[in-house]
Amino acid sequence: METLEKKFKKVRYVGWETSMSPIVEREKKTMEYNVWWSKEEERGGFEMYDEESYGDDYHAEGSLDFTGKVLDGYDGVFSLDEEIVNCLEGMGADVKQMREDLEL
């Protein structure tokens, strides 16, 4: 069974957002990402957290749903991080629908 996995770090400006707080002060953090995709099972997942607090300040994880190589759903976060979408595209996933849905 082929499972693709990639771990990487990216410096980002992050902040907590809710539907009740449209203005968010962001802070610079090094985010660690772990993204995986099991092509045969048509599913995957992700985890991301800030390196500085080992995820105590910022942490997210969730599942990814595929139909063939098309990324067509996710769960666990309100909005899928652009770095995760870029990573999956680099792995060969078709992320066109997700980019349109997320306006990336």
C-alpha positions as CSV (number, residue, x, y, z in Angstrom):
1,M,0.0,0.0,0.0
2,E,1.5,3.3,-1.1
3,T,1.4,6.1,1.5
4,L,3.1,9.4,0.8
5,E,4.2,11.4,3.7
6,K,6.0,14.7,4.0
7,K,7.3,16.7,7.1
8,F,8.4,20.2,6.7
9,K,8.7,23.6,8.6
10,K,7.5,27.0,7.4
11,V,7.7,30.4,9.1
12,R,4.2,31.9,9.1
13,Y,2.2,34.6,10.8
14,V,-0.5,32.8,12.7
15,G,-3.4,33.8,15.0
16,W,-6.6,32.4,16.4
17,E,-9.7,33.2,14.4
18,T,-13.4,32.7,15.2
19,S,-16.5,33.8,13.4
20,M,-16.9,36.5,16.1
21,S,-13.4,38.0,15.8
22,P,-12.8,39.2,12.2
23,I,-9.6,41.1,13.2
24,V,-6.8,39.0,14.5
25,E,-3.4,40.0,15.7
26,R,-0.9,37.6,14.1
27,E,2.5,36.5,15.4
28,K,5.5,35.0,13.7
29,K,5.9,31.3,14.4
30,T,7.7,28.4,12.9
31,M,5.1,25.9,12.0
32,E,5.8,22.2,11.7
33,Y,3.7,20.2,9.2
34,N,3.1,16.5,8.7
35,V,1.0,15.6,5.7
36,W,0.2,12.1,4.5
37,W,-1.9,10.5,1.8
38,S,-2.8,6.8,1.3
39,K,-3.7,6.6,-2.4
40,E,-5.2,3.2,-2.3
41,E,-7.4,4.0,0.7
42,E,-8.3,7.5,-0.8
43,R,-7.7,9.2,2.5
44,G,-5.0,11.2,4.3
45,G,-4.4,13.5,7.1
46,F,-2.4,16.4,8.5
47,E,-1.0,17.9,11.6
48,M,0.5,21.3,12.1
49,Y,1.8,23.0,15.2
50,D,4.1,25.8,16.3
51,E,7.7,24.8,17.1
52,E,8.2,27.4,19.8
53,S,5.6,25.9,22.2
54,Y,5.5,22.4,20.7
55,G,1.8,22.9,19.8
56,D,0.6,24.4,23.1
57,D,-0.1,27.7,21.5
58,Y,-1.1,26.6,17.9
59,H,-2.1,23.1,16.9
60,A,-4.4,21.7,14.3
61,E,-5.0,18.2,12.8
62,G,-7.5,16.6,10.6
63,S,-8.4,14.2,7.9
64,L,-8.3,14.5,4.1
65,D,-10.7,12.8,1.6
66,F,-9.9,11.9,-1.9
67,T,-11.7,10.4,-4.9
68,G,-8.9,8.9,-6.9
69,K,-6.3,11.6,-6.9
70,V,-8.8,14.5,-6.4
71,L,-8.8,16.1,-3.0
72,D,-12.5,16.7,-2.4
73,G,-12.9,17.2,1.3
74,Y,-11.3,17.6,4.7
75,D,-12.3,17.7,8.4
76,G,-10.8,19.1,11.6
77,V,-10.3,22.8,10.7
78,F,-12.5,25.6,9.4
79,S,-10.2,26.3,6.5
80,L,-7.4,24.1,5.1
81,D,-4.0,25.7,5.3
82,E,-2.5,26.8,2.0
83,E,0.8,25.0,2.8
84,I,-1.1,21.7,3.1
85,V,-2.8,22.2,-0.2
86,N,0.6,23.0,-1.8
87,C,2.2,19.9,-0.3
88,L,-0.6,17.7,-1.6
89,E,-0.2,19.2,-5.0
90,G,3.5,18.4,-4.9
91,M,2.6,14.8,-4.1
92,G,0.5,14.6,-7.2
93,A,-3.0,15.3,-5.9
94,D,-5.5,17.2,-7.9
95,V,-6.3,20.2,-5.7
96,K,-8.0,22.4,-8.3
97,Q,-11.4,22.0,-6.7
98,M,-10.0,22.8,-3.2
99,R,-8.2,25.9,-4.5
100,E,-11.4,27.1,-6.0
101,D,-13.4,26.4,-2.9
102,L,-10.8,28.1,-0.7
103,E,-10.1,30.9,-3.2
104,L,-6.3,30.2,-3.0
